Amino acid sequence: MWRALAVVFQHYPMSADPFYDMLYGQKQDSQFEQPETIADLSEYSYYVAGSVGLMLLPILSDVPSQLVSRGKQIGEAMQVTNILRDVGEDFANHRIYLPRTLLKKHGVDNRMFIQESPSQELIAAWEELAKRAESLYEEGLELTAGLKPKARFPFVAACVYYRAILTAVRNNHYQMLHQRQVVSAKHKFKLIPEIQHLINKYS
């Protein structure tokens, strides 16, 4: 594995920093503590997901240093989407990734994570974080223009398919406590025109 990575470092202007950041994120996750604020969640999201974006940028772009902030935004958006998709599953594993201040703001207590259906309070907290993720996708997609042409479709497709998870949760009446919401292959196919539109918009 490390020999293969050495070849990547020889061919692209890679930095080791994101790799060490990812390891730090894994350490954070192994010693899990619920984020106190959205800023704490944002920092955690960088270490476990945004760092991956920074690993990929030197391969996907000829100007990676100009895309760092947008790459971090997409990583955070995807990580927050994972969290919003897996609320019930994470709680079953004794983890709550939704920030304490966010839950307190909307009057959410831990009992609401074991109800048959999510409460209006939990939905409100979920929506606030979902809207933040959607805003991060919108801003992060601006890095499309800085990607190599062949990298644009897979990048935008990944963003669109991930963002569609949030829509799937909404369409299924926020049933994220006891079942994982997914985007079907059929629906992904229907999203191809949107992907192409976004490529044209941001390129």
C-alpha positions as CSV (number, residue, x, y, z in Angstrom):
1,M,0.0,0.0,0.0
2,W,2.7,2.5,1.0
3,R,4.7,1.7,-2.2
4,A,1.7,2.6,-4.3
5,L,1.3,5.8,-2.3
6,A,5.0,6.6,-3.0
7,V,4.3,6.5,-6.7
8,V,1.4,9.0,-6.3
9,F,3.7,11.3,-4.4
10,Q,6.3,11.0,-7.2
11,H,3.8,12.0,-9.9
12,Y,1.7,14.7,-8.2
13,P,2.5,17.6,-6.0
14,M,1.2,15.9,-2.9
15,S,1.5,17.0,0.7
16,A,1.7,14.6,3.7
17,D,-0.3,17.1,5.9
18,P,-3.8,15.9,5.0
19,F,-2.8,12.3,5.6
20,Y,-1.7,13.2,9.1
21,D,-4.8,15.2,9.6
22,M,-6.9,12.2,8.6
23,L,-5.1,10.1,11.2
24,Y,-5.8,12.8,13.8
25,G,-9.5,12.6,12.8
26,Q,-9.5,8.8,13.3
27,K,-8.0,9.3,16.7
28,Q,-10.7,11.8,17.5
29,D,-13.3,9.4,16.4
30,S,-11.9,6.6,18.5
31,Q,-12.1,8.9,21.6
32,F,-15.5,10.2,20.6
33,E,-17.0,13.2,22.3
34,Q,-20.2,14.8,21.1
35,P,-19.4,18.2,19.4
36,E,-20.4,21.1,21.6
37,T,-20.9,23.6,18.7
38,I,-21.3,23.7,15.0
39,A,-17.8,25.1,14.8
40,D,-16.6,21.9,16.6
41,L,-18.5,19.8,14.1
42,S,-16.9,21.7,11.3
43,E,-13.5,21.1,12.7
44,Y,-14.2,17.4,13.2
45,S,-15.6,17.2,9.6
46,Y,-12.4,18.6,8.2
47,Y,-10.2,16.0,9.9
48,V,-12.3,13.0,8.9
49,A,-13.5,14.2,5.5
50,G,-12.2,17.5,4.3
51,S,-8.7,16.1,4.6
52,V,-9.6,13.5,2.0
53,G,-10.5,16.3,-0.4
54,L,-7.1,17.9,0.1
55,M,-5.5,14.5,-0.7
56,L,-7.4,14.3,-4.0
57,L,-6.9,17.9,-5.2
58,P,-3.4,17.5,-6.5
59,I,-4.6,14.6,-8.6
60,L,-7.8,16.2,-9.8
61,S,-6.5,19.7,-10.5
62,D,-3.5,21.5,-11.9
63,V,-4.0,24.4,-9.4
64,P,-4.8,22.5,-6.1
65,S,-3.5,25.3,-3.8
66,Q,-6.2,27.6,-5.2
67,L,-9.0,25.2,-4.3
68,V,-8.2,24.3,-0.7
69,S,-11.0,26.3,1.0
70,R,-13.6,24.9,-1.4
71,G,-12.3,21.4,-1.0
72,K,-12.8,21.7,2.7
73,Q,-16.3,22.9,2.2
74,I,-17.3,19.9,0.1
75,G,-15.7,17.5,2.6
76,E,-17.6,19.1,5.4
77,A,-20.9,19.0,3.4
78,M,-20.4,15.3,2.7
79,Q,-19.6,14.5,6.3
80,V,-22.5,16.4,7.7
81,T,-24.7,14.6,5.1
82,N,-23.4,11.3,6.5
83,I,-24.3,12.4,10.0
84,L,-27.8,13.5,9.0
85,R,-28.4,10.2,7.2
86,D,-27.2,8.1,10.1
87,V,-28.8,9.8,13.1
88,G,-30.5,6.7,14.4
89,E,-27.7,4.3,13.6
90,D,-25.2,6.5,15.4
91,F,-27.4,6.9,18.5
92,A,-27.7,3.1,18.6
93,N,-23.9,3.0,18.7
94,H,-23.9,5.6,21.6
95,R,-22.9,8.5,19.4
96,I,-24.6,11.8,18.8
97,Y,-22.8,13.9,16.2
98,L,-25.4,16.7,16.2
99,P,-23.9,19.6,18.3
100,R,-25.1,20.1,21.9
101,T,-25.9,23.8,21.3
102,L,-27.9,23.0,18.2
103,L,-30.0,20.4,20.1
104,K,-30.5,22.7,23.0
105,K,-31.6,25.5,20.7
106,H,-34.4,23.4,19.3
107,G,-35.3,21.7,22.6
108,V,-34.1,18.2,21.7
109,D,-33.3,15.7,24.4
110,N,-31.9,12.1,24.1
111,R,-35.3,10.5,24.5
112,M,-36.3,11.9,21.1
113,F,-33.7,9.7,19.4
114,I,-35.5,6.5,20.4
115,Q,-39.1,7.5,19.4
116,E,-40.8,5.7,16.6
117,S,-40.9,8.9,14.5
118,P,-38.7,12.0,14.9
119,S,-40.2,14.9,16.8
120,Q,-40.7,18.3,15.3
121,E,-37.9,19.6,17.5
122,L,-35.4,17.0,16.1
123,I,-36.6,17.7,12.6
124,A,-35.9,21.4,13.1
125,A,-32.4,20.7,14.4
126,W,-31.8,18.3,11.5
127,E,-33.1,20.9,9.0
128,E,-30.8,23.6,10.3
129,L,-27.8,21.4,9.8
130,A,-29.1,20.2,6.4
131,K,-29.4,23.7,5.1
132,R,-25.9,24.4,6.2
133,A,-24.7,21.4,4.3
134,E,-26.6,22.5,1.2
135,S,-25.0,25.9,1.4
136,L,-21.6,24.3,1.6
137,Y,-22.3,22.2,-1.4
138,E,-23.3,25.3,-3.4
139,E,-20.2,27.2,-2.4
140,G,-17.9,24.2,-2.7
141,L,-19.1,23.4,-6.2
142,E,-17.3,26.5,-7.4
143,L,-14.1,24.6,-7.4
144,T,-15.3,22.7,-10.5
145,A,-13.8,25.2,-12.8
146,G,-10.3,24.5,-11.3
147,L,-10.5,20.8,-11.9
148,K,-9.2,18.9,-14.9
149,P,-12.0,18.4,-17.5
150,K,-12.1,14.6,-17.0
151,A,-12.5,15.1,-13.2
152,R,-15.5,17.4,-13.4
153,F,-18.3,14.9,-14.0
154,P,-17.3,12.4,-11.3
155,F,-16.8,15.3,-8.8
156,V,-20.1,17.0,-9.5
157,A,-21.9,13.7,-9.6
158,A,-20.6,12.8,-6.2
159,C,-21.8,16.1,-4.8
160,V,-25.2,15.8,-6.4
161,Y,-25.7,12.2,-5.3
162,Y,-24.7,13.0,-1.8
163,R,-26.8,16.1,-1.6
164,A,-29.8,14.0,-2.8
165,I,-29.6,12.0,0.4
166,L,-30.9,15.0,2.2
167,T,-33.9,15.2,-0.2
168,A,-34.5,11.4,0.2
169,V,-34.7,11.9,4.0
170,R,-37.2,14.7,3.6
171,N,-39.3,12.8,1.0
172,N,-39.5,9.8,3.4
173,H,-40.8,12.1,6.2
174,Y,-37.5,12.2,8.1
175,Q,-37.5,8.5,8.9
176,M,-33.7,8.6,9.8
177,L,-34.1,7.1,13.2
178,H,-34.8,3.5,12.3
179,Q,-33.8,3.2,8.6
180,R,-31.0,4.5,6.4
181,Q,-32.2,6.6,3.5
182,V,-30.5,6.0,0.1
183,V,-30.6,7.4,-3.4
184,S,-31.7,4.7,-5.8
185,A,-29.8,3.9,-9.0
186,K,-32.9,4.9,-10.9
187,H,-33.0,8.3,-9.2
188,K,-29.3,8.8,-9.8
189,F,-29.9,8.3,-13.5
190,K,-32.6,11.0,-13.4
191,L,-30.1,13.4,-11.8
192,I,-27.6,13.3,-14.7
193,P,-29.2,16.4,-16.4
194,E,-28.7,18.4,-13.2
195,I,-25.1,17.2,-13.0
196,Q,-24.4,18.4,-16.5
197,H,-26.2,21.7,-15.8
198,L,-23.9,22.3,-12.8
199,I,-20.8,21.4,-14.7
200,N,-21.8,24.0,-17.3
201,K,-22.7,26.5,-14.7
202,Y,-19.4,26.3,-12.7
203,S,-17.0,25.6,-15.6
